[in-house]
């Protein structure tokens, strides 16, 4: 399990190694066809800031080589905001006085139909709060079955599950799982997650191993930028990604590094990342891993997303509603976080077209499930 690997990696020592990187280290990393973790540290270090244009060119080259001029589109569907956690930065915090919603199968069906009227999305991400009593495996299984006739590619962003539970959901059409570790800082993790099942650092951290063991087709990883030093957090995520690739080599992977947005809890980020720093991080990940899917959500501003779609990003959400039932059932409910890109899917698709790129609405088919699980 990765928790055993992380125990041997000190947070402060990793931070010191990153900050000690020099221009010479950056130039060595940029000259290599394949990078190791030390090279990645160099590319996210302050020493790499003057090399942003060179990094952008390399990132663009590797992205075109692996993905061509395409951007895959996906849409999130929040199906419940019921949560037992006390995450200090999240609008779904159990202590927030808000209406808790658990969509019924009929309401989930209505949401599916509303999304299909919105745009020809075929990649759906189901999102829940973490409350196993009301939104456990059986609820998720039923939700997947309701959504399956409408979408070929189904992913979930829910509480960490057991390996056998992930496998069970794959039998109902599950293709991918997204899970945000939030921060790899073991000691500080408890500060941000003081109560609830999410407060168990190891259970969440080792969830990715359980996904791999269950044969999940695609695993999405992420850290929340704003909690701890972003350079150290993403370095540990890169180490985690390398670990997973070696053990679950048939699996596809994606990474996401959302910058913290305002939420109902009004938590103020401890770290603020500039646009240039997010661009640097994006380029570094693409140069480090040529095949990983790099995703940008609607947390980011339209102008920035448009600039980055040709420089390393390979998937985007559009038209996102971050409240349960936001597309049809409860359009004015409380959001988990505020979006920055409020453009319609058609407007986002047009921006992608103007950059000379193709919008990909469908990249997975139901028949692949039969091929995999027959």
LINUR-V813320 format. One record per residue. N is the residue number from 1. SS is DSSP state (A for helix, B for strand, O for the rest). PHI is phi in degrees with one decimal (* if undefined). OMEGA is omega in whole degrees, -180 to 180 (NA if undefined). Layout:
n: (N;N)
ss: (SS;SS)
phi: (PHI;PHI)
omega: (OMEGA;OMEGA)
This chain:
n: (1;2;3;4;5;6;7;8;9;10;11;12;13;14;15;16;17;18;19;20;21;22;23;24;25;26;27;28;29;30;31;32;33;34;35;36;37;38;39;40;41;42;43;44;45;46;47;48;49;50;51;52;53;54;55;56;57;58;59;60;61;62;63;64;65;66;67;68;69;70;71;72;73;74;75;76;77;78;79;80;81;82;83;84;85;86;87;88;89;90;91;92;93;94;95;96;97;98;99;100;101;102;103;104;105;106;107;108;109;110;111;112;113;114;115;116;117;118;119;120;121;122;123;124;125;126;127;128;129;130;131;132;133;134;135;136;137;138;139;140;141;142;143;144;145;146;147;148;149;150;151;152;153;154;155;156;157;158;159;160;161;162;163;164;165;166;167;168;169;170;171;172;173;174;175;176;177;178;179;180;181;182;183;184;185;186;187;188;189;190;191;192;193;194;195;196;197;198;199;200;201;202;203;204;205;206;207;208;209;210;211;212;213;214;215;216;217;218;219;220;221;222;223;224;225;226;227;228;229;230;231;232;233;234;235;236;237;238;239;240;241;242;243;244;245;246;247;248;249;250;251;252;253;254;255;256;257;258;259;260;261;262;263;264;265;266;267;268;269;270;271;272;273;274;275;276;277;278;279;280;281;282;283;284;285;286;287;288;289;290;291;292;293;294;295;296;297;298;299;300;301;302;303;304;305;306;307;308;309;310;311;312;313;314;315;316;317;318;319;320;321;322;323;324;325;326;327;328;329;330;331;332;333;334;335;336;337;338;339;340;341;342;343;344;345;346;347;348;349;350;351;352;353;354;355;356;357;358;359;360;361;362;363;364;365;366;367;368;369;370;371;372;373;374)
ss: (O;A;A;A;A;A;O;O;O;O;A;A;A;A;A;A;A;A;A;O;O;O;A;A;A;A;A;A;A;A;A;O;O;O;O;O;A;A;A;A;A;A;A;A;O;A;A;A;A;A;A;A;A;A;A;A;A;A;A;A;A;A;A;A;A;A;A;O;O;B;B;B;B;B;B;B;B;B;B;B;O;O;O;O;O;O;O;O;O;O;O;O;O;O;O;O;O;O;O;O;O;B;O;O;A;A;A;A;A;A;A;A;A;A;A;A;A;A;O;O;O;O;B;B;B;B;B;B;O;O;O;O;O;O;O;O;A;A;A;A;A;A;A;A;A;A;A;A;O;O;O;O;B;B;B;B;B;O;O;O;O;O;A;A;A;A;A;A;A;A;O;O;O;B;B;B;B;B;B;B;B;B;O;O;O;A;A;A;A;A;A;A;O;O;O;O;A;A;A;O;A;A;A;A;A;O;A;A;A;A;A;A;A;A;O;O;O;B;B;B;B;B;B;O;B;O;O;O;O;A;A;A;A;A;A;A;A;A;A;A;A;A;A;A;A;A;A;O;O;O;O;B;B;B;B;B;O;O;B;O;O;O;O;O;O;O;O;O;O;O;O;O;O;O;A;A;A;A;A;A;A;A;A;A;A;A;A;A;O;O;O;O;B;B;B;B;O;O;O;O;O;A;A;A;A;A;A;A;O;O;O;O;O;O;B;B;B;O;O;O;O;O;O;O;O;O;O;O;O;O;O;O;O;O;O;O;O;O;O;O;O;O;O;O;A;A;A;A;A;A;A;A;A;A;O;O;O;B;B;B;O;O;O;O;O;A;A;A;A;A;A;A;A;O)
phi: (*;-66.9;-59.0;-69.2;-69.8;-65.6;-59.3;-87.8;-114.9;-81.0;-64.1;-65.0;-64.0;-64.1;-59.2;-63.2;-65.4;-65.4;-69.7;-85.7;-65.2;-115.1;-59.5;-63.0;-64.4;-64.1;-65.1;-63.6;-61.5;-72.1;-90.7;-90.4;-73.1;-137.8;-102.2;-102.4;-64.9;-62.4;-65.1;-60.6;-56.4;-62.9;-74.7;-99.5;-78.3;-58.2;-63.9;-86.3;-55.2;-70.8;-103.4;-62.0;-65.7;-66.2;-65.0;-61.9;-64.4;-65.8;-61.2;-61.9;-61.3;-66.5;-67.5;-62.5;-63.9;-92.6;-117.8;67.7;-91.9;-133.2;-129.5;-82.7;-103.3;-140.9;-137.5;-86.9;-126.5;-82.3;-110.2;-159.4;-108.4;-69.3;-150.5;-100.5;-89.3;-124.5;-57.2;-70.7;-102.9;-108.1;-67.3;-88.4;-43.1;-61.2;-87.4;-71.6;-76.5;-140.6;-72.6;-95.6;-121.4;-127.3;-66.3;-80.9;-55.6;-65.2;-70.4;-62.4;-60.8;-62.0;-64.2;-58.0;-67.6;-66.6;-64.9;-64.8;-72.5;-71.3;-169.3;-80.3;-58.9;-127.5;-109.5;-113.4;-111.4;-85.6;-124.3;-135.7;-73.4;-108.1;-144.6;-63.9;-70.4;-111.8;-138.4;-86.2;-62.5;-63.3;-62.6;-64.0;-61.1;-66.0;-63.1;-61.2;-67.0;-67.3;-79.3;-57.6;-66.4;-97.9;-134.3;-79.6;-113.1;-115.9;-126.4;-130.1;-128.9;-138.9;-62.7;-60.5;-117.1;-74.7;-58.5;-67.6;-73.1;-59.8;-62.2;-58.4;-69.1;-61.9;-74.6;-107.4;107.2;-65.7;-111.2;-141.5;-131.1;-110.5;-143.0;-97.4;-68.9;74.6;-149.7;-92.7;-77.2;-57.9;-70.5;-84.9;-54.0;-65.1;-64.1;-85.5;-130.6;-73.0;-154.2;96.6;-64.4;-72.1;-72.0;-84.1;-59.3;-66.1;-60.8;-70.0;-60.2;-84.4;-61.6;-65.9;-61.9;-66.7;-63.1;-62.6;-64.0;-81.4;79.7;-60.9;-66.6;-138.2;-116.0;-105.1;-117.7;-172.4;-123.0;-93.7;-74.0;137.0;-86.7;-128.2;-52.9;-67.6;-63.8;-71.9;-60.0;-72.1;-65.1;-68.8;-67.8;-63.3;-63.1;-63.8;-60.2;-61.9;-61.3;-67.2;-61.1;-68.3;-93.0;-126.5;-72.4;-84.4;-86.6;-90.5;-132.1;-133.9;-130.4;-147.0;-134.5;-70.8;-82.0;-61.0;-113.4;-59.2;-134.4;-61.5;-79.5;59.0;-71.5;-95.7;-57.5;-81.0;-132.4;-112.5;-102.1;-79.3;-60.3;-63.0;-70.0;-66.5;-63.4;-58.8;-63.2;-60.3;-62.7;-61.0;-67.1;-66.9;-70.0;-73.4;-134.7;-67.9;-103.0;-71.3;-77.2;-107.2;-112.4;-117.9;-96.2;-76.1;-63.5;-86.5;-68.2;-55.4;-62.7;-70.6;-61.2;-63.5;-67.6;-86.4;-67.8;-102.5;-121.4;150.0;-73.1;-125.3;-145.8;-143.9;-95.2;-155.3;65.1;-68.9;-113.7;-104.0;-129.9;-60.9;74.1;-68.1;-85.4;-149.5;-74.7;-131.4;-66.8;-113.1;-73.4;-73.6;-81.3;-72.5;-151.9;-82.9;-92.2;-104.4;-100.4;-97.4;-64.7;-71.5;-55.3;-63.9;-69.0;-65.8;-61.4;-66.2;-63.2;-64.8;-62.9;-62.2;-82.2;83.5;-110.2;-102.4;-82.5;-105.9;-88.5;-131.7;-137.3;-152.0;-130.0;-54.7;-64.5;-65.8;-59.9;-62.8;-65.0;-78.9;-102.2;-65.4)
omega: (-175;180;178;177;-176;179;-179;-176;-179;180;-177;178;179;178;-180;180;178;-176;179;-179;-177;176;178;178;179;-179;176;-180;-178;-180;-175;174;179;-173;168;-174;178;177;178;177;180;-176;175;-178;175;-180;-178;-176;179;-176;-172;-179;178;178;179;-180;178;180;178;-179;-179;-180;178;-179;-175;-171;-175;-180;-178;172;179;-177;175;-180;176;172;177;-176;170;173;176;-174;179;-177;180;-179;-170;-175;-168;178;179;177;-173;-179;179;180;-177;176;179;-174;172;-175;175;176;179;179;176;177;178;179;178;-178;178;178;180;175;-178;-176;-179;178;173;178;-176;175;177;-175;176;162;-177;178;-174;-179;-177;-179;180;-174;-180;178;180;179;179;179;178;-179;177;-175;-172;179;-176;-173;178;-175;-177;175;179;170;-171;176;175;-176;172;-180;-179;177;174;-180;178;-179;177;179;177;174;180;179;-176;177;174;178;177;174;-179;173;177;178;-174;-176;-177;-177;-178;179;-178;-178;-170;-177;-178;-176;-180;180;179;-174;-176;-179;179;-177;-178;177;-180;174;-179;175;180;179;-179;-180;176;-174;-177;-180;178;-178;177;170;179;-178;-180;-180;-178;-180;-172;-178;180;180;-177;175;178;175;177;176;179;179;178;177;-178;-180;-179;-175;-177;-168;176;-174;171;-177;173;177;-180;179;-178;172;-174;178;177;177;-179;-179;177;178;179;-179;175;-178;178;180;179;176;180;180;177;176;178;179;179;180;-178;-179;180;179;179;-178;-174;-172;-175;174;178;-171;173;179;180;171;-175;-178;-179;-177;-179;179;-180;180;-173;-174;177;-173;177;-180;-178;175;-179;168;179;179;-170;170;-174;174;179;179;-173;-179;-176;-168;-179;-173;-178;-178;-178;-180;172;174;180;176;177;180;-177;178;175;176;179;179;177;179;178;177;177;179;-180;178;180;-178;-180;175;179;180;-177;177;179;-179;180;-176;178;177;179;180;-176;-170;179;NA)
